[in-house]
Amino acid sequence: MSCACGCSCQSTASGGQAKIVERIKGAIVAIVTPFKDGKLDEETYKSLIEWHIASGTHGIVPCGTTGESATLSHEEHKRVVEIAVKTVAGRIPVIAGTGSNSTSETIELTHHAKAAGADAALVITPYYNKPTQEGLYQHFMKVADECRFPMVLYNVPGRTALNMLPATVSRCAQHEYVIGIKEATGNLSQISNVVNLCPSDFILLSGDDFTAMPTMSVGGKGVISVTSNVAPAEMAQMMDACIAGRWDEAKASHYRLFNLFNAMFYETNPAPAKTALELMGKIPSGELRLPLCAMSPANKDKLAAVMREAGLLK
């Protein structure tokens, strides 16, 4: 990859870039943000992070969609990132969600993640605005040039109402600081095109648990996972099997977890994940922020049944 900003940053960044590119792989949890009486529950958040590390989770994404970033104030957002970085203390990568539908806001949050000591930023395609493919390219180049910090793009058309095409991803991937993408289209043809068009060291991460194992088989490096919130050890084991080429084992894990993948979306994410964590006793409350609300009793019962099937509840 070469730097699009025309400066000398490539030579100074290459060593650090190579290290983080090697470390970002496997089961990366899009961690929930626990609340208590409307406020960030910092102690529970720290205990969740420790549980993930002990369970073998390969990386953590604070302030992603699952972390309810859309309803965090800037102050809360920054605090969540800071706690994650301090608690993890370098043991696994921290990829901070910093994206927005405002380029200037994205730059502000990315600068903060860099200053806080995160390893990389996860930057979503601008939602609601619906920019063109050229607008997407210019947005990501502006963030990369201004922040000079490892960035993983995030393509999730189901949330943003636009699809970043493989050709645009490939253009962005030429920048020194654009190191990968979280691809959440669920489309293996598009995923394969991204792998085919981008540099060999470009990190392709699945954005959907149900495509995690198939994505690995076509050149992916891991998954940013919702299911890892409730089954971290199991997701890590599936990704470890993929990385090692133990495909029969990986396929068995995929089908063993498949009903749980679906259950995480019985209602809008992260309501099922937070409900499951409360049922497991990992968080004292599954509290969500409006406009998200508690699961319906019927869906909560369905979720509990799947959790029992998966051995997460007795």
Protein Blocks (a to p, Z undefined) as FASTA:
>chain_A
ZZfklpaklmmmmmmmmmmmmmngcjddddddddeehiacfklmmmmmmmmmmnopabdc
ehilknommmpcfklmmmmmmmmmmmnnomaccdddfbdfbfklmmmmmmmmmmnopabd
cddddehklpafklmmmmmmmmmmmnopacdddddfklnopacdfklmmmmmmpmklnbd
cdfehpaklmmmmmmmmcfklccddfbfklmmmmmmnopabdcdfklmmmmmlmmmmmmm
mmnopaklmmmmmmmmmmmmmmmmmpacfklmmmmmmmnopafbfcdcdfbdcddfklmm
mmmmmmmmnopaZZ
